[in-house]
Amino acid sequence: MEDHNYVIEEVSGASSGAMIGSLIASQKTSQEIYDIAKSFTIRDMFDINMRDFSIKGTKIISRIMRHVDVDCIEDLPIPFTVVGMDLRIGREVAFSEGGIADALLCSSRVP
């Protein structure tokens, strides 16, 4: 997109799309995002609890947050919305303010 001088005015995403979206909203280039993703190992991505076989996903979010310069969605240079699901009411929820890590975790959580 940089090669064609596209200007990103707003970003939204769910699950892994929200994780990549947070980097885009932080104004990381395509090459930087590629390099970040390429640096991950399988151990960086999943924290598996062997007692109940649950997968949390906090490791990958921590790794992504190392590359995001702010903590709150509303402080990102490009407007950003994270889409998640509220299982209690069965509807999607959009986060456009608040903690980035919390929103990413909500969006990528496996019930």
C-alpha contacts under 8 A as a table, 3 or more apart, distances in Angstrom:
res1	aa1	res2	aa2	distance
1	M	4	H	5.35
1	M	5	N	6.36
1	M	6	Y	5.56
1	M	30	S	7.84
2	E	5	N	4.97
2	E	6	Y	6.12
2	E	29	T	7.64
2	E	30	S	7.65
3	D	6	Y	7.88
8	I	11	V	7.41
8	I	78	I	7.60
9	E	78	I	6.35
9	E	79	P	7.09
10	E	25	A	7.56
10	E	78	I	5.84
10	E	79	P	4.92
10	E	80	F	6.00
11	V	21	G	6.02
11	V	24	I	7.45
11	V	25	A	6.40
11	V	78	I	7.21
11	V	79	P	6.27
11	V	80	F	4.80
11	V	81	T	6.39
12	S	17	G	7.79
12	S	18	A	6.53
12	S	21	G	6.32
12	S	80	F	5.54
12	S	81	T	4.54
12	S	82	V	5.68
12	S	83	V	7.24
13	G	16	S	7.69
13	G	17	G	4.65
13	G	18	A	4.05
13	G	19	M	7.72
13	G	21	G	6.10
13	G	81	T	6.71
13	G	82	V	5.37
13	G	83	V	5.91
14	A	17	G	5.06
14	A	18	A	4.58
14	A	19	M	7.79
14	A	82	V	5.85
14	A	83	V	4.82
14	A	84	G	6.24
14	A	104	L	7.98
14	A	107	S	5.68
14	A	108	S	7.13
15	S	18	A	5.28
15	S	19	M	6.62
15	S	83	V	7.77
15	S	84	G	7.60
15	S	104	L	6.94
15	S	107	S	4.97
15	S	108	S	4.19
15	S	109	R	7.85
16	S	19	M	4.94
16	S	20	I	6.34
16	S	108	S	6.89
17	G	20	I	5.22
17	G	21	G	5.80
18	A	21	G	4.66
18	A	22	S	6.02
18	A	81	T	7.99
18	A	82	V	5.72
18	A	83	V	7.48
18	A	104	L	6.44
18	A	107	S	7.45
19	M	22	S	5.30
19	M	23	L	6.88
19	M	61	I	7.51
19	M	64	I	7.17
19	M	104	L	6.48
20	I	23	L	5.28
20	I	24	I	6.39
20	I	33	I	7.50
21	G	24	I	4.92
21	G	25	A	5.97
21	G	80	F	7.48
22	S	25	A	5.06
22	S	26	S	6.16
22	S	68	V	7.18
22	S	80	F	7.23
22	S	100	I	7.77
23	L	26	S	4.92
23	L	27	Q	6.55
23	L	28	K	5.62
23	L	33	I	6.84
23	L	64	I	7.67
23	L	67	H	7.20
23	L	68	V	6.31
24	I	27	Q	5.03
24	I	28	K	5.35
24	I	29	T	7.21
24	I	33	I	7.90
25	A	28	K	7.47
25	A	76	L	6.16
25	A	77	P	6.34
25	A	78	I	4.74
25	A	79	P	6.73
25	A	80	F	6.19
26	S	68	V	5.87
26	S	69	D	6.90
26	S	76	L	5.90
26	S	77	P	6.19
26	S	78	I	6.87
27	Q	77	P	7.17
27	Q	78	I	7.38
28	K	32	E	5.86
28	K	33	I	6.34
29	T	32	E	5.09
29	T	33	I	6.23
30	S	33	I	5.14
30	S	34	Y	6.09
31	Q	34	Y	5.00
31	Q	35	D	6.09
32	E	35	D	5.06
32	E	36	I	6.12
33	I	36	I	5.07
33	I	37	A	6.14
34	Y	37	A	5.19
34	Y	38	K	5.98
35	D	38	K	5.03
35	D	39	S	6.17
36	I	39	S	5.27
36	I	40	F	6.99
37	A	40	F	5.62
40	F	43	R	7.93
40	F	44	D	5.73
40	F	45	M	6.92
41	T	44	D	5.14
41	T	45	M	6.69
42	I	45	M	5.27
42	I	46	F	6.69
43	R	46	F	5.91
43	R	47	D	7.37
44	D	47	D	7.93
44	D	59	K	5.85
44	D	60	I	5.80
44	D	63	R	7.46
45	M	57	G	6.54
45	M	59	K	5.69
45	M	60	I	4.42
46	F	55	I	6.49
46	F	56	K	6.77
46	F	57	G	5.17
46	F	58	T	7.39
46	F	59	K	6.11
46	F	60	I	6.67
47	D	55	I	5.80
47	D	56	K	5.68
47	D	57	G	5.94
47	D	58	T	6.92
47	D	59	K	6.25
48	I	53	F	6.31
48	I	54	S	5.75
48	I	55	I	4.64
48	I	56	K	6.62
49	N	52	D	5.94
49	N	53	F	5.12
49	N	54	S	5.28
49	N	55	I	6.48
50	M	53	F	4.73
50	M	54	S	7.24
55	I	110	V	7.30
56	K	59	K	7.97
56	K	109	R	6.81
56	K	110	V	7.58
57	G	60	I	5.83
57	G	61	I	6.68
57	G	105	L	7.13
57	G	108	S	7.43
57	G	109	R	7.08
58	T	61	I	5.16
58	T	62	S	6.09
58	T	105	L	6.93
59	K	62	S	5.14
59	K	63	R	6.28
60	I	63	R	5.00
60	I	64	I	6.18
61	I	64	I	5.02
61	I	65	M	6.04
61	I	101	A	6.38
61	I	104	L	7.04
61	I	105	L	7.08
62	S	65	M	5.10
62	S	66	R	6.53
62	S	101	A	7.56
63	R	66	R	5.40
63	R	67	H	7.43
64	I	67	H	5.55
64	I	68	V	6.77
65	M	68	V	4.94
65	M	69	D	7.72
65	M	101	A	6.93
66	R	69	D	7.57
68	V	71	D	7.58
70	V	73	I	7.80
70	V	75	D	6.37
70	V	76	L	6.56
71	D	75	D	7.49
71	D	99	G	5.76
71	D	100	I	5.82
71	D	101	A	7.40
72	C	75	D	5.41
72	C	76	L	7.10
72	C	97	E	6.58
72	C	98	G	5.18
72	C	99	G	4.51
72	C	100	I	5.37
73	I	76	L	5.61
73	I	79	P	7.79
73	I	80	F	6.50
73	I	81	T	7.77
73	I	96	S	6.13
73	I	97	E	4.88
73	I	98	G	5.67
73	I	99	G	6.09
73	I	100	I	5.32
74	E	79	P	7.12
74	E	80	F	7.65
74	E	96	S	6.72
74	E	97	E	5.08
74	E	98	G	7.00
76	L	79	P	6.58
76	L	80	F	7.36
79	P	96	S	7.78
80	F	96	S	6.04
81	T	94	A	6.24
81	T	95	F	5.40
81	T	96	S	4.55
81	T	97	E	7.89
82	V	94	A	5.66
82	V	95	F	5.03
82	V	96	S	6.58
82	V	103	A	6.31
82	V	104	L	6.85
82	V	107	S	6.89
83	V	92	E	6.69
83	V	93	V	5.71
83	V	94	A	4.60
83	V	95	F	6.33
83	V	107	S	5.99
84	G	92	E	5.61
84	G	93	V	5.15
84	G	94	A	6.38
84	G	95	F	7.83
84	G	103	A	7.70
84	G	106	C	5.97
84	G	107	S	4.08
84	G	108	S	7.48
85	M	90	G	6.97
85	M	91	R	5.82
85	M	92	E	4.34
85	M	93	V	5.54
85	M	106	C	7.60
85	M	107	S	6.79
86	D	89	I	5.87
86	D	90	G	5.70
86	D	91	R	5.54
86	D	92	E	6.00
86	D	93	V	6.34
87	L	90	G	4.78
87	L	91	R	6.96
95	F	98	G	7.30
95	F	103	A	6.47
97	E	100	I	7.98
98	G	102	D	7.89
98	G	103	A	7.55
99	G	102	D	5.29
99	G	103	A	6.24
100	I	103	A	5.17
100	I	104	L	6.11
101	A	104	L	5.12
101	A	105	L	6.07
102	D	105	L	5.11
102	D	106	C	6.16
103	A	106	C	5.08
103	A	107	S	6.13
104	L	107	S	5.06
104	L	108	S	6.11
105	L	108	S	5.27
105	L	109	R	5.81
106	C	109	R	5.49
